[in-house]
Amino acid sequence: MAKVTSSDIVFFFGAGASAPFGIPTMKQFVVEFEKYLNENAEKSERTLYSDIKTTLNEKLGKEVDLEGVFTVIDGIINYTPERLGLLSLYLTESRRNFPNMEICKNLKEKFQKFVKEKCVIPAESYGKIQMVYQDFFNRIAVELGEKSSKRDYAWNTSWTIFTTNYDNVLNVIGEKLRGLKWILVLNTTR
């Protein structure tokens, strides 16, 4: 087997990577967002959210997360027949009225506000984040035969980091390693 080098490394951090630092998991997001809607949303917004979630759960045969529901909301807000696709238009079983655009926009705004509030890193987590990721990157570097360099972090500029998380936990590490270009964050909250 060939030796792995730094240029062979790509890190992918997905759902749950930030949970130890106080950021909710996708499952927790659903529960907390539904509580948030019950306290902060109009009945029409709660009804639309529930209808979309129930329909997707039934059609897919599994529980959908907030991303699934808000993919539909975004589709409604940005709807054109061409974007939906002609086959989808033809195959649509439901003859529902098209959802109210204002309700969709209000629901999306509530979702974005909720995500921003929930993704605030608790102050007590900053030290833990630094400790965990410093240890993680240093262990990888040691395995690759590299040495620590900047601020006690071992790193290599050829490393690429992808994340699909809503939070900015990895940005905390990026700040410690300011000037490096190896962190690429894919932010899905626009």
Number of C-alpha atoms within 10 A of each C-alpha: 3 4 6 10 14 17 11 10 14 12 11 11 14 12 14 14 15 21 13 13 19 15 23 21 15 18 14 13 17 16 13 15 18 17 12 14 18 13 9 13 17 13 12 13 22 16 13 18 21 14 13 17 20 16 13 18 16 12 9 10 9 10 13 19 17 18 14 14 22 19 11 17 22 13 14 17 17 11 13 10 9 8 10 13 10 10 8 11 11 8 8 9 8 6 6 7 6 7 12 13 14 11 21 22 16 14 22 18 12 18 19 15 11 16 17 13 10 18 17 13 18 11 10 10 15 14 10 13 19 17 12 13 15 19 15 13 16 20 17 15 19 12 12 13 10 16 16 16 11 11 9 13 21 19 21 19 11 15 16 18 17 17 21 14 23 22 21 17 22 21 14 15 18 16 10 15 17 11 8 13 14 17 18 13 18 13 13 11 13 6
